[in-house]
Amino acid sequence: MTSAASGAATAGTPVVAHTPPPLLAVGELAVTYEGSDAAATRGATFTISPGEVVLLLGPSGSGKSTVALTTNGLIPQAIPATVEGSVRVSGDDAAVTPIPRLSTRVGMVFQDPDAQLVTGTLLDEVAFGPENLRLPVDEVLARSERALRRMGLWERRHENPDRLSGGGRQRLAIACALAIDAPLLVLDEPTANLDPEGIEDVYAALAEIAAAGDRAILLVEHNLDAAIRFTDRVVALDHDGRTIADGPADTVLRERAAELHETGVWLPVATLAALRLRAAGYGLDPLPLTPEELRAGLEAAASRDEDRTGAPSSETSAHHVRASRHSPAHAPAPTHAPAPTRPDTTAVTVRGLTLRRGRATVLHDVDLVVDAGEFVAIVGANGAGKTSLIQAIAGIVPAPRGRIDVSGLDPRRADARALARRIGFVFQNPEHQFVAPTVFDELAHGLRRQRLSDDEVHDRVDGMLQRFGLAAHAQRHPFLLSGGQKRRLSVGTALIAGAPILALDEPTFGQDRARADELLHLLRDLNAAGTTILVVTHDMQLVSEYADRCVVVGAGRIVADGAASEILGDEQLLRSAALRMPPLKRALHDLDALPELSGIARLSDLPGGPP
């Protein structure tokens, strides 16, 4: 410093403090993949600073995963695409900064955990990142142990990742990102394959990280019931990928809930319920975001309906609504069609099924009978054997012992084409079933194997493309679709052959609210027409809304089997199976203050109609 400058400083000349750049700054981002005419996202704009937890919302296809992949340079450096606008990580341009350098600043958890698992043991997998940063061995091992313990995987550290369930691999991918110790953690649907208890554990671990205040988290998530409890800000995109909301989570979700719902964004179940109840006259202000808030809001509304002596107040809207709902003139219309007449036949019979994967027995002497026309949800903890059970039923994996009958066919001995005409299967990971170079050909594949005419193939495929919103992507490669679009395609391939039995593994994973509703209504309509539905899911609200019967699997055995309403009301049973009561049932269970709502488990059974 010169003497003049020094003198000026000592004389009190103000010195401008350097403000560090945000950890992430996204400005008017537009990404168009190579070979595509349409932008995957167009107009995303937001920043993230240390200590923030930002939830990125948007309908399926709005480019949420695309935005995530630009933060660590994979787009455009590894995935060819044209990028307009800017993505800066700690001030550096992510489009040109070397990926190894960005990896020290951005820890990534992909939507599909299999896309980032490469080694032979869990310990090696978590150590892989720190090792490539050339950290000392002691530091590598310390980080790896800390991350594995945080995700509940330390005791399995010497196992092959292939031995883990889908939820277990998701935990492992999160542990890998934690071990990098980057200042920005980007998680794309991190809890999609986790059971409810696992979701609680993951968010508890993420909350610890956020509480430290030195790192930031960008979260892409559809399960808002879990995520909302530790989210600071919400950034919402529209269908084109433009930012339409950016602000505190409470403000955005409470004040713009109806608008976001209309756009196709998932909202917490309590918020969806409150929108319906508001329309019916229940005073819920502010709009609740959690089951606890919904319950408290309804109890407060009920208390306003009574004066200090306990006499009902005729002036309150809540009293008026309750009175009118019980009068014949205002009786709510039934929200579910009468149960269809079930054919007196059995769709699936499983007797003494034992299944091994490697050295582990994953199913132990399982018996199960499913009647034609049932809608059955199969639930349980990660690794309980749910996916193995329906894969054995669909003939995806052979069972070493036991008997399976699918509408008169033994899946182990049946011709693949004959079996496909009896049962359609949707994998947990859509990419595991794609075999064709275009979306159109993927849908047409099974029909062509049945030797249908070209005209019939085109008619059926075109109808399915329209039904699932994929017509504009007919000539794209299935792997280039968004996560939600891949899921819709995978379901379409199972539906298109018209099999009388459908088995689906996590069918709503990656879907926005509108598409998930559309898919589940389609499944309900098919079920009403006689199609037998088997669904493996961790979404307990989905089970409550659509399933007639619930089968709980635990440690490779069926531990409960009965009416969904009874199973979902047994809190002790659910907790023993690492499950939780659905959010709406949790809010309204034994709500003595409002008996007309107590016990309702389905959003569609609430007064007020759709929001």
C-alpha positions in Angstrom: 0.0 0.0 0.0 1.3 3.5 -0.9 1.8 6.0 1.9 -1.0 8.1 0.4 -3.4 5.2 0.3 -2.4 4.3 3.9 -3.0 7.8 5.0 -6.4 7.8 3.4 -7.3 4.6 5.1 -6.2 5.8 8.5 -8.0 9.0 8.0 -11.2 7.2 7.9 -11.8 6.7 4.2 -14.5 4.0 4.0 -13.2 0.6 2.8 -15.7 -1.5 0.8 -15.9 -5.0 2.3 -15.8 -7.8 -0.1 -19.1 -9.8 -0.2 -18.5 -13.4 -1.2 -20.7 -14.6 -4.1 -23.6 -17.0 -3.3 -22.9 -20.7 -3.3 -25.2 -21.0 -6.3 -26.6 -18.4 -8.7 -28.9 -19.5 -11.5 -29.9 -16.8 -13.9 -32.5 -17.1 -16.8 -31.3 -20.7 -17.3 -32.5 -22.4 -20.5 -31.3 -25.9 -21.4 -31.9 -27.7 -24.7 -30.7 -31.3 -25.0 -28.8 -32.3 -28.1 -31.3 -33.7 -30.6 -34.3 -32.0 -29.0 -36.2 -29.1 -30.4 -37.8 -28.0 -27.1 -36.0 -26.6 -24.1 -36.1 -28.8 -21.0 -36.2 -25.7 -18.8 -36.4 -22.1 -19.8 -36.1 -19.2 -17.3 -35.1 -20.7 -14.0 -33.6 -17.9 -11.8 -32.6 -18.1 -8.1 -29.7 -18.0 -5.7 -28.6 -20.0 -2.7 -26.4 -18.8 0.2 -24.7 -20.8 3.0 -27.0 -22.2 5.6 -30.1 -22.2 3.3 -32.3 -25.2 2.6 -34.1 -24.5 -0.7 -36.9 -26.7 -2.1 -37.2 -26.6 -5.9 -40.8 -27.4 -7.0 -42.4 -27.8 -10.4 -44.5 -30.1 -12.4 -43.0 -33.1 -14.1 -41.0 -32.0 -17.1 -40.4 -28.5 -15.9 -36.6 -29.2 -15.7 -36.0 -29.6 -12.0 -33.5 -32.5 -12.6 -32.0 -30.6 -15.5 -31.3 -27.6 -13.2 -29.7 -29.9 -10.7 -27.4 -31.4 -13.3 -26.1 -28.0 -14.3 -24.9 -27.2 -10.8 -22.0 -29.7 -11.0 -21.2 -29.2 -14.7 -22.6 -32.5 -16.0 -24.7 -30.4 -18.2 -23.2 -29.4 -20.7 -19.8 -30.9 -20.1 -20.8 -34.6 -19.9 -24.4 -34.5 -21.2 -24.5 -32.6 -24.5 -26.8 -29.6 -24.4 -27.1 -26.0 -25.3 -27.1 -23.8 -22.2 -28.3 -20.2 -22.2 -28.3 -18.0 -19.2 -25.9 -18.7 -16.4 -25.1 -21.1 -13.5 -22.4 -20.0 -11.2 -21.0 -22.0 -8.3 -19.2 -19.8 -5.7 -18.7 -17.3 -8.6 -17.4 -19.7 -11.2 -19.2 -20.6 -14.4 -20.4 -24.2 -14.0 -20.5 -24.7 -17.7 -16.7 -24.4 -18.1 -15.3 -25.0 -14.7 -13.7 -28.5 -14.6 -16.1 -31.1 -13.1 -13.4 -32.4 -10.7 -13.2 -28.9 -9.2 -16.9 -28.5 -9.1 -17.2 -31.8 -7.3 -15.5 -30.3 -4.3 -18.2 -27.6 -4.1 -21.3 -29.6 -5.1 -22.3 -32.9 -3.6 -24.9 -34.6 -5.8 -27.5 -37.3 -5.2 -29.2 -38.3 -8.4 -32.8 -39.3 -8.9 -31.7 -42.8 -9.8 -29.1 -44.0 -7.2 -27.8 -46.7 -9.5 -26.4 -44.0 -11.8 -23.7 -43.2 -9.3 -22.8 -46.5 -7.6 -19.7 -48.0 -9.1 -17.7 -50.1 -6.5 -18.0 -53.5 -4.8 -18.7 -52.6 -1.2 -20.6 -49.9 0.6 -17.4 -48.7 2.3 -15.5 -48.4 -1.0 -18.4 -46.6 -2.5 -18.5 -43.9 0.1 -14.7 -43.6 0.2 -14.5 -43.3 -3.5 -15.1 -39.5 -3.6 -12.8 -38.5 -0.7 -10.1 -40.7 -2.2 -10.3 -38.9 -5.5 -9.8 -35.7 -3.6 -6.5 -37.1 -2.5 -7.3 -36.7 1.2 -5.2 -38.5 3.9 -6.3 -42.1 4.5 -7.4 -41.4 8.1 -9.6 -38.5 6.9 -11.1 -40.7 4.1 -12.0 -43.4 6.6 -13.3 -41.0 9.2 -15.6 -39.3 6.6 -16.8 -42.6 5.3 -17.7 -44.0 8.7 -19.4 -40.8 9.7 -21.5 -40.8 6.5 -22.4 -44.5 6.7 -23.4 -44.2 10.3 -25.6 -41.2 9.6 -27.4 -43.2 7.0 -27.7 -46.3 9.1 -25.5 -48.4 6.9 -22.2 -48.8 8.8 -23.0 -52.4 9.9 -23.3 -53.4 6.2 -20.2 -51.6 5.1 -18.6 -54.8 3.6 -21.6 -55.8 1.5 -22.0 -55.2 -2.2 -24.4 -52.3 -3.0 -26.3 -54.7 -5.3 -27.5 -56.5 -2.1 -29.3 -53.3 -1.0 -33.0 -52.6 -1.6 -33.9 -49.5 -3.7 -34.2 -47.5 -0.5 -30.9 -48.8 0.8 -29.1 -47.7 -2.4 -30.7 -44.3 -2.0 -29.3 -44.0 1.5 -25.9 -45.1 0.2 -26.0 -42.4 -2.5 -26.7 -39.8 0.1 -23.9 -41.1 2.3 -21.5 -40.7 -0.7 -22.6 -37.1 -1.1 -22.1 -36.4 2.6 -18.6 -37.8 2.6 -17.5 -35.3 -0.1 -18.3 -32.5 2.5 -19.1 -30.0 -0.2 -20.6 -26.6 0.8 -23.6 -27.2 -1.5 -25.6 -30.5 -1.3 -28.0 -31.1 -4.3 -30.5 -33.9 -3.8 -32.9 -35.0 -6.5 -35.8 -36.9 -5.0 -33.6 -38.3 -2.2 -36.4 -40.1 -0.4 -38.4 -41.5 -3.3 -37.5 -45.1 -2.6 -37.4 -44.9 1.2 -39.9 -46.3 3.7 -41.6 -43.7 6.0 -39.2 -44.4 8.9 -36.2 -44.1 6.5 -37.6 -40.8 5.3 -37.7 -39.5 8.9 -34.1 -40.7 9.4 -32.8 -39.0 6.3 -34.4 -35.7 7.0 -33.2 -35.8 10.6 -29.6 -36.2 9.2 -30.2 -33.4 6.7 -31.6 -31.2 9.4 -28.4 -31.6 11.4 -26.3 -30.6 8.4 -28.6 -27.5 7.8 -28.4 -26.5 11.5 -24.6 -26.3 11.3 -25.1 -23.2 9.0 -22.0 -23.7 6.9 -23.5 -25.6 4.1 -26.6 -25.2 1.9 -29.0 -27.7 0.5 -30.9 -27.7 -2.8 -33.7 -30.2 -2.6 -35.9 -31.5 -5.5 -38.7 -33.4 -3.8 -42.3 -34.4 -4.3 -42.8 -35.7 -0.7 -43.6 -32.3 0.8 -45.1 -33.8 4.0 -41.5 -34.7 5.1 -39.5 -32.0 3.4 -41.5 -29.0 4.5 -40.5 -29.4 8.1 -36.9 -28.3 7.5 -37.2 -26.2 4.3 -36.3 -22.4 4.5 -37.2 -21.3 1.0 -39.3 -22.5 -1.9 -38.5 -21.9 -5.6 -41.3 -23.0 -7.9 -41.1 -23.5 -11.7 -43.9 -23.5 -14.2 -44.4 -26.1 -16.9 -41.7 -24.4 -19.1 -39.2 -24.2 -16.3 -39.6 -20.5 -15.5 -39.4 -19.3 -11.9 -42.9 -18.3 -10.8 -42.3 -18.1 -7.0 -39.3 -17.6 -4.8 -39.6 -16.9 -1.1 -39.9 -18.3 2.5 -41.5 -21.7 2.5 -44.4 -20.6 4.7 -45.2 -17.6 2.6 -45.1 -19.4 -0.8 -47.0 -22.5 0.2 -49.6 -20.9 2.4 -50.3 -17.8 0.2 -50.0 -19.4 -3.2 -51.1 -22.9 -2.6 -54.1 -22.8 -5.0 -52.0 -21.4 -7.8 -49.3 -24.0 -7.3 -51.8 -26.8 -7.1 -53.3 -25.6 -10.4 -49.8 -25.7 -12.0 -49.4 -29.3 -11.0 -47.1 -28.9 -8.1 -47.3 -31.3 -5.2 -48.5 -29.8 -1.9 -48.5 -31.3 1.6 -51.5 -33.5 2.2 -52.7 -31.3 5.0 -52.7 -28.3 2.7 -54.7 -30.2 0.0 -57.2 -31.2 2.7 -57.4 -27.6 4.0 -58.2 -26.3 0.6 -61.2 -28.6 0.3 -62.3 -27.9 3.9 -62.1 -24.1 3.3 -64.4 -24.5 0.3 -66.9 -26.3 2.6 -66.8 -23.4 5.1 -64.3 -24.6 7.7 -62.3 -21.6 9.0 -58.7 -22.5 8.5 -56.5 -19.5 8.5 -53.5 -19.6 8.1 -53.5 -22.5 5.7 -51.9 -25.6 7.5 -48.8 -27.3 6.1 -48.6 -30.3 8.4 -51.1 -32.8 9.9 -50.5 -31.3 13.3 -51.3 -27.8 12.0 -54.5 -29.1 10.3 -55.7 -30.8 13.5 -55.0 -27.7 15.6 -56.7 -25.5 13.0 -59.8 -27.6 13.0 -59.9 -27.8 16.8 -59.6 -24.0 16.9 -62.5 -23.7 14.4 -64.6 -26.1 16.5 -63.9 -24.1 19.7 -65.0 -20.9 17.9 -68.3 -22.8 17.4 -69.0 -22.9 21.1 -69.6 -20.0 23.4 -68.1 -19.9 26.9 -71.0 -21.8 28.3 -70.6 -24.6 25.8 -73.7 -23.7 23.9 -73.4 -23.9 20.1 -73.2 -20.5 18.3 -75.5 -20.2 15.4 -73.4 -17.4 13.8 -70.3 -19.4 13.2 -69.6 -20.9 9.7 -68.3 -24.1 11.2 -71.7 -24.8 12.9 -73.6 -23.9 9.8 -71.5 -26.3 7.7 -71.9 -29.2 10.1 -75.6 -28.6 10.3 -76.0 -28.4 6.6 -73.9 -31.4 5.8 -76.2 -33.6 7.9 -79.4 -32.4 6.2 -80.7 -34.3 3.2 -80.6 -31.3 0.9 -76.9 -30.9 1.4 -75.8 -34.4 1.7 -72.4 -34.8 -0.1 -72.5 -36.8 -3.3 -70.6 -40.1 -3.1 -67.0 -39.7 -4.2 -66.4 -43.4 -5.1 -68.4 -45.4 -7.5 -70.1 -48.5 -6.1 -67.7 -51.4 -5.8 -67.8 -53.4 -9.0 -69.1 -56.9 -9.0 -66.0 -59.1 -8.7 -65.8 -62.2 -10.8 -65.7 -65.3 -8.6 -62.2 -66.2 -9.7 -58.7 -66.0 -8.3 -56.2 -63.9 -10.1 -53.0 -64.8 -8.2 -52.2 -67.7 -5.9 -48.9 -67.9 -4.0 -48.1 -70.9 -1.9 -44.9 -71.6 0.1 -42.9 -69.0 -1.8 -39.2 -68.9 -0.8 -36.9 -66.6 -2.7 -33.1 -66.1 -2.4 -30.9 -63.3 -3.6 -27.3 -64.3 -3.4 -26.8 -65.9 0.0 -29.7 -64.1 1.6 -33.3 -65.4 1.8 -35.6 -62.5 1.1 -38.9 -64.3 1.1 -39.8 -67.1 3.6 -42.6 -69.5 2.8 -45.0 -66.8 1.7 -48.7 -67.5 1.1 -51.0 -65.0 -0.7 -54.2 -65.2 -2.6 -55.5 -62.2 -4.7 -59.0 -62.4 -6.1 -59.7 -61.0 -9.6 -60.7 -57.4 -9.4 -59.0 -56.5 -6.2 -56.8 -53.3 -5.6 -54.1 -54.5 -3.3 -51.3 -52.3 -1.8 -48.1 -54.1 -0.7 -46.3 -52.1 1.9 -43.3 -52.5 4.3 -39.9 -51.3 5.2 -37.0 -51.1 2.7 -35.6 -54.6 2.2 -38.7 -56.3 3.6 -39.3 -58.2 0.3 -42.1 -56.3 -1.3 -40.5 -55.9 -4.7 -39.2 -59.4 -4.7 -42.7 -60.7 -4.1 -44.3 -58.9 -7.0 -41.3 -59.6 -9.3 -41.8 -63.3 -8.5 -45.5 -63.1 -9.3 -44.8 -61.4 -12.6 -42.1 -63.9 -13.5 -39.3 -61.3 -13.4 -37.3 -63.4 -11.0 -37.5 -67.2 -10.6 -38.4 -68.6 -7.2 -36.4 -71.6 -6.0 -39.3 -73.1 -3.9 -43.0 -72.7 -3.8 -45.9 -72.4 -6.3 -47.2 -69.4 -8.1 -50.3 -69.3 -10.3 -51.2 -66.2 -12.4 -54.6 -66.8 -14.0 -53.8 -70.4 -14.7 -50.1 -69.8 -15.7 -47.0 -70.7 -13.8 -44.6 -67.7 -14.4 -41.6 -69.9 -14.2 -42.7 -72.1 -17.1 -45.0 -69.8 -19.2 -43.9 -68.3 -22.5 -43.0 -64.6 -22.1 -45.7 -63.5 -24.6 -48.4 -65.6 -22.9 -47.4 -64.3 -19.5 -47.4 -60.7 -20.8 -51.1 -61.1 -21.8 -51.9 -62.1 -18.2 -49.9 -59.6 -16.2 -48.2 -56.3 -16.9 -45.3 -55.2 -14.8 -43.9 -51.7 -14.0 -40.4 -51.7 -12.5 -39.3 -49.4 -9.7 -36.6 -48.0 -12.0 -38.3 -47.2 -15.4 -35.0 -47.5 -17.3 -34.7 -51.2 -16.3 -37.5 -52.0 -18.7 -36.7 -49.8 -21.7 -35.6 -51.8 -24.8 -36.4 -49.6 -27.8 -34.7 -46.5 -29.3 -37.8 -44.2 -29.3 -40.8 -43.7 -27.0 -43.1 -44.8 -29.8 -41.2 -48.0 -30.4 -41.1 -48.7 -26.7 -44.9 -48.6 -26.5 -45.2 -50.6 -29.7 -42.7 -53.3 -28.7 -45.1 -55.6 -26.9 -47.9 -55.1 -29.4 -45.6 -56.0 -32.3 -44.5 -59.2 -30.5 -48.2 -60.1 -30.4 -48.2 -59.7 -34.2 -50.9 -57.1 -34.3 -51.4 -55.1 -37.5 -49.5 -51.9 -38.1 -52.8 -49.9 -38.0 -53.8 -51.3 -34.7 -50.3 -50.8 -33.2 -50.4 -47.1 -34.3 -53.9 -46.6 -33.0 -53.1 -48.0 -29.6 -49.7 -46.3 -29.3 -51.1 -42.9 -30.4 -53.9 -43.2 -27.8 -51.4 -44.0 -25.0 -49.1 -41.2 -26.0 -52.0 -38.7 -25.7 -53.2 -40.3 -22.4 -49.8 -39.8 -20.7 -48.8 -36.5 -22.3 -46.0 -38.0 -24.3 -47.1 -37.2 -27.8 -44.5 -34.5 -28.3 -41.8 -36.9 -27.3 -42.7 -39.9 -29.5 -39.4 -39.9 -31.4 -37.1 -39.2 -28.4 -35.0 -41.8 -26.8 -36.6 -43.0 -23.6 -33.5 -42.3 -21.6 -33.7 -38.6 -22.5 -37.1 -38.1 -20.9 -37.4 -36.5 -17.5 -37.9 -38.8 -14.5 -41.6 -38.3 -14.4 -41.9 -38.8 -18.2 -39.9 -42.1 -17.9 -42.3 -43.3 -15.2 -45.4 -42.5 -17.4 -43.8 -44.4 -20.3 -43.1 -47.4 -18.1 -46.7 -47.5 -16.9 -47.9 -47.1 -20.5 -45.9 -50.1 -21.7 -47.6 -52.2 -19.0 -51.1 -50.9 -19.7 -51.0 -51.0 -23.5 -51.3 -54.8 -23.9 -54.5 -54.8 -21.8 -53.4 -57.5 -19.3 -56.1 -58.3 -16.7 -53.5 -58.0 -13.9 -51.2 -55.1 -13.4 -48.3 -55.1 -10.9 -46.6 -51.7 -10.3 -43.5 -50.9 -8.2 -43.7 -47.3 -6.9 -45.8 -46.1 -9.8 -46.0 -42.4 -8.7 -42.2 -42.0 -8.2 -41.1 -38.8 -10.0 -44.7 -37.7 -11.0 -46.1 -34.3 -10.4 -49.5 -34.0 -8.7 -51.5 -33.8 -11.9 -49.9 -36.8 -13.6 -50.0 -38.9 -10.4 -53.7 -38.1 -10.0 -54.2 -39.0 -13.6 -52.4 -42.3 -13.3 -54.1 -43.3 -10.1 -57.5 -42.4 -11.4 -56.7 -44.5 -14.5 -55.7 -47.4 -12.3 -58.9 -47.0 -10.3 -61.0 -46.9 -13.5 -59.3 -50.1 -14.7 -59.9 -51.7 -11.4 -63.6 -50.7 -11.5 -63.7 -52.4 -14.9 -62.3 -55.6 -13.4 -58.5 -55.3 -13.7 -56.6 -56.6 -10.7 -54.1 -54.1 -9.4 -51.1 -54.9 -7.2 -49.1 -51.8 -6.1 -45.9 -51.7 -4.1 -45.6 -48.3 -2.5 -44.2 -46.3 0.5 -46.9 -43.6 0.0 -49.3 -44.4 2.8 -51.7 -41.7 1.6 -51.8 -43.4 -1.8 -52.7 -46.7 -0.1 -55.5 -44.9 1.9 -56.9 -43.2 -1.2 -57.0 -46.1 -3.6 -56.4 -49.5 -2.1 -59.2 -51.8 -0.8 -56.7 -54.2 0.8 -53.3 -53.8 2.3 -50.6 -56.5 2.7 -47.8 -55.6 5.1 -44.5 -57.4 4.4 -41.8 -57.6 7.1 -38.5 -59.5 7.0 -39.6 -61.6 4.1 -42.9 -62.6 5.6 -46.5 -61.3 5.5 -47.1 -59.8 8.9 -50.6 -58.4 8.2 -53.2 -58.7 5.5 -56.6 -57.0 5.7 -58.8 -54.1 4.7 -56.7 -51.0 4.1 -58.8 -48.9 6.4 -58.1 -51.3 9.3 -54.4 -51.7 8.6 -53.8 -48.0 8.3 -55.5 -47.2 11.6 -53.3 -49.6 13.6 -50.5 -47.3 14.7 -48.6 -50.0 16.6 -48.6 -52.3 13.7 -47.5 -49.6 11.3 -44.6 -48.5 13.5 -43.4 -52.1 14.0 -43.1 -52.3 10.2 -41.3 -49.0 9.8 -44.4 -47.4 8.4 -46.5 -44.4 9.5 -50.2 -43.6 9.6 -51.2 -41.6 6.4 -51.0 -37.8 6.9 -54.8 -37.2 6.6 -55.7 -40.0 9.0 -53.1 -38.8 11.4 -54.7 -35.3 11.4 -58.3 -36.5 11.7 -57.9 -39.6 13.8 -60.2 -39.5 16.9 -61.0 -35.8 16.2 -63.7 -35.6 18.8 -64.3 -31.9 18.3 -65.6 -32.5 14.8 -67.0 -36.1 14.7 -68.2 -35.7 11.1 -64.5 -35.5 10.0 -63.1 -38.0 12.5 -62.0 -41.2 10.8 -61.9 -39.8 7.3 -58.8 -41.2 5.5 -59.3 -40.2 1.9 -59.0 -36.7 0.6 -61.9 -37.5 -1.8 -64.2 -38.2 1.1 -63.7 -34.7 2.6 -66.5 -32.1 2.0 -65.8 -29.2 -0.3 -64.7 -30.9 -3.5 -61.4 -30.8 -5.3 -59.3 -27.6 -4.6 
